[in-house]
Amino acid sequence: MPYYQLTCPIIRKTHLTSGTVSLWFRGPQIAHAARPGQFVMLRVRNEVHPLLRRAFSISRCNPEEEAFEIMVQAAGTGSRIILEHEEGEMLDVLGPLGSSFQEVEGIQTALLVGGGIGIAPLFFLAQTLEVDYHILFGGRSHSQLFALPEFEPQMRFCTEDGSLGQKGLVTDLLQKTLQEVSGKAAVFACGPNQMLAAVAGVAEKTGIPCQVSMEAPMACGVGVCMGCPVPDVKGGYRYVCKDGPVFPAEMIHFKQLVNG
């Protein structure tokens, strides 16, 4: 699939939480070509330092506006620099990159499971679904969670401290929701590796299809540096940027990934 290197203006900036921001960029080729699960590599500012780009999932697209969105959470130096940018500024963007979520035929319900900023690509997926869906959004506390108006009726929350929604882990909410849905379901998940391992375990036990979008530090985003490996159950490794970031859950050796 082709990708593009564009200089994109920031057309909207919105604070979602105290440490999470939505940035909409105008980039016609990316907005029209992107599929749910794909990502962009962003040069955080137009200077030599930081040298390496940062990877961000595409969280929504608006082809009519020729725009795409990423969600940035304050974490390291690169993300904090991005959060300082304002509307009208131009940044260098490479994308869309990687694999996308795949349609599962014959399902009646899609369960979209996100942990923390891993929720981002699931909004894009929700935009494209033609079946009923629930977005299950988990975090440590309410301060990490947010709702987007267009998806809020389908969103369910859980927090480890019980400050919003069900108390517990997002896998607890997943198991509860599975008991409530009727017909064939499929799970689509993105978040920390331990969360994905647990979600994959629930899906395996219940016999439902599961696709996971993996998170990994990347230097290039196109499979050159080989710096984002995840273990394959058949041996060897897959690379998040080139082979993923979306994989069938049964392909990933989660025990080796989580336990080293």
N, C-alpha and C positions, 0 to 999 in steps of 0.2 A: 504494500500500500504506500502511495507517495506521501512524503511529508514536505513541509515548507519552512523556510527561514524568513520570518517577517519582522519588520519593525512596527510594533503595535501600540497605539495610544490607549491609555487607561481612560475609559469613558464613564465608569461609575465605580465608586468606592463606598462600601457600606460596612459598618461595624456590626458583626453578628454576636460576639461576646467581647469581654474586655481584652481578650488576647487573640481573637479570630476575626479576619476581615475577608469580605467578598470583593474581588476585583474583576470587573468586566473589561475585556479588551476588544477593540475592533480589529478583526483579522479575517477577511472574507474567505480565504482558502481554507483556513483551519475550521472556521465556523460551519462551512458546508461539508467538509470531509470527515470531521470527527465522529466517532462512534462511542457509545457508553463504555467506560472502562479505560479508554485511551488517555494519554497524558501529554503534557508539553514540558520542554526543558527551557527554563527561563534564565536569561542572564540578568542577575539581580540589579546591576547598574552598569552604566556605560563607561567603566573604568577597568583597569587590569585586575584590581583586587575587589572582591573575590574572583579568582580566575575561573573556577568551575561553575557551570550552570546548576540550577536546582530543578528537581522534578516535581511537578504538581499535576494531580488528576484534573481533568476537565469536569467541572461540576454541573454546568448547564450550557446549552447552546441556544442562540437565537438567530437562525439563518436569515430571517427577514431583516434583522438589524445588522447582520454580518458580524455578530459578536459571540464571544465565548467567555466563560467565567472560570476562575479558579478560586479556591478558598485557602487562605494562608493563616497558619497558626504560629504565633511567636514561639520559636524553639531555639535555633542556633543563630549565628551571625547573619547568614544569608536571608533567612526568613524575616529577621528583624529589620534588615535594610529594605526589603520589599515593602514592609508595612509602613515605611516612611514615605513612600511614593504617593503622589496625589493625582487627581484627575487631570488629564491633559499631558502628563509625562509619557514618554515613549520608551518602550523596552524591547529588547531583542528576544524573539520567541521562536523555538524550533518545535514543530509538531504538525499534525497529531502523530504520536508515536505509540508503538506497542499494540497488543491484541485487545479485543473488546469482549464484553459479555455476549454470549451466544443464546439465541432463542431456544427454549425448550418446548418442543411440540406437545400439545395435549394437556398442558397444565391449566388449572382454573385459578390458582393463586400463586403469586410470587412474594416471597418473604425476603425483604432487603435488610440485611443486618449490618449495622455500622458501629464501630467503636471509635470515639473521639473524632479526629479530623478524617478518619476513614469513611465517614458518612458521605464525603464529597462526591465520588463517582456514582453513588447510588441515587442521587437526585437526578443526574443525567439519565440513568437507566429508567427511573420512574417516568421521565418525560416521554419515553418511547414505548412503554408497555401498553399492550392492548388487552390485558387481563387484570383482574382485581389484584391489588397488592397492599402490603403493609410495610411501612418503614419502621424498623426497630432500632432505636438510637440509644446507645448506652455510654455512660461516663462515670467518673468518680463522684461528681456532684453536679448540681443544677447549673453552676457557673460555667460548665464546659459545654452545655447543650443549648440548642436553639432550634427554632422552627421556621420554615419558610411558608408564607401564607398559602401558596398554591398546593402544598403537600400536607399541610397541618392536619386535615381530617383523616389522613391515612397514617399519621405518625403516632408511635407509642414509645414512651420513654422509660428508662430504668437507670437508677443511680446506685452506686455502692453504699452511699450514706443515707439513702432513702429520701433525699431532699426534693426529688422530682420523680413522679411515676412509681413504678414498682421498685422495691428495694431488692438489690442483688445484682447479679451479672446479666449481661445481655443474653447469654445462653439460657438463663432461667426464663427470661421473657420469651425467647424463641420456643422453648418447650411448651410454655403455657399457650402461646399463640397457635402452635401446631395442633393442640387439642381442640381449638375452637374453629379451625378452618375445615371446610368440607371439599371433597374432590382432590385431585392430584395437585401437589404443590412442589415448588422448587425453591432453593435457597441461593441467594446471591449475597456475598459478604465481602467487607473490606475493613481492615483494622489491624491492630498489633498481632504478631505471630501467635502468641498464646491464645488470644481470642479466636483467631481463625482455626487453630487446632481444635479448640473446644467446639466450635460451630461445625466443623467437619465431622467430629465425633458424633454429634447429635444427628446430623444428616445421615451418617452411615448406619447408626442404630435404627433409625426410622425408615431407612430405605428410600430416601428422596434425593433427587439430583442436587448437587451443590457446586457452585462455581465461586472461586475466591480470587480477589484482587490483592496481590501481594505488595507490601511496601518494603523498599530497600534503598539504601543510599546509592546514588548513581553518579558517575563521573561524565559519561558520554551520552547515554540514553539510546544508543543505536547498536550496541553489541560489540564495540571495538575494544573497550578496556577490560571486559570480562570481570567486572567488579561487583556484580550483584547476583551471585549464584544462590540457588535454593536446591536442596537435595531431592532427587527423583526417586520414587519408590522402586524403580527398576534399576537403580544404580546410576552413578554419575550425577550431573547437575543440569538444571535448567537456569536460564538467565532471565531475570525479571524484566529487563528492558526489551530484549529481543524475542524471547519465547512467551513472555507475559506482557503486562502484569497479571492478566486474567488466566487462571488455570482451572481445569476440573480438579476439585478437591482431592480426589483419589489419586492424582498424579504426584502430589507433594508428600514427601516423607516427613510428616510433622514431628514425629518423635525425635528424629535426628536434628531437625531444625531448631526445636525448642530446647532440647537437652544438650545439644552440641554433640 
